[in-house]
Amino acid sequence: MSWQPATEAMERVLARMAPRPLAERLGPIDQVMVKTLRILPDQRGYFTEQLRRGDVDDAGRPFIPEQPFAQMSRSLALARGGNPPELIKAFHWHRRQWDYWDFVQGSVRVVLVDLREGSPTEGRVQVLICGTHAPKVIAIPPLVAHGYQVLGLTDAILCYYVTEPYDAASPDEGRISWRDPRIGFDWTIENI
């Protein structure tokens, strides 16, 4: 697969991130939305609505984009136990596409990086724990790099919805290494 190269603007954001310690860059990213799912259990199991027209996120903002969903996909990440690099799928980004992530099995650490030059949260890193015991859907805007790490010994299953269909001839996707020193995220899992 041919990945798009980072734009000059993205490279400038990454360069400005490098000298600042990660602790100073952690926090919520503008336009990233989180919708905690409401679980409706009964004696047979449970039901939850992942996405529906009129949804709002945890902050009360409209959650569903005006454009219709273009594609729904599923990804499996095998749990292998241990620390990096074996559990990490990061980072990728899109120029036009919004992603809506819902981890329906397992437990993961989602890491988001704002690569939008001029964004109010340019260079910020946001970390979320999601999965079986923390059910939520994350709306990820274009040019916010995203990736995740499986936590624990259960495989993680990600169901995701996107606003642009995949185009193999011209993929709207770029990659940045999970260990890019300019981002400087420590993927180590601390065990007690």
Secondary structure, DSSP 8 states (H G I E B T S, - for coil): ---B---HHHHHHHHHHTTS-HHHHBS--TT-EEEE---EEETTEEE-----TT-B-TTS-B-S-SS---EEEEEEE----SSTTTTEEEEEE-SS--EEEEEEESEEEEEEEE--TT-TTTT-EEEEEEETTB-EEEEE-TTEEEEEEEESSS-EEEEEEESS---TTS---EE--TT-TTT---------
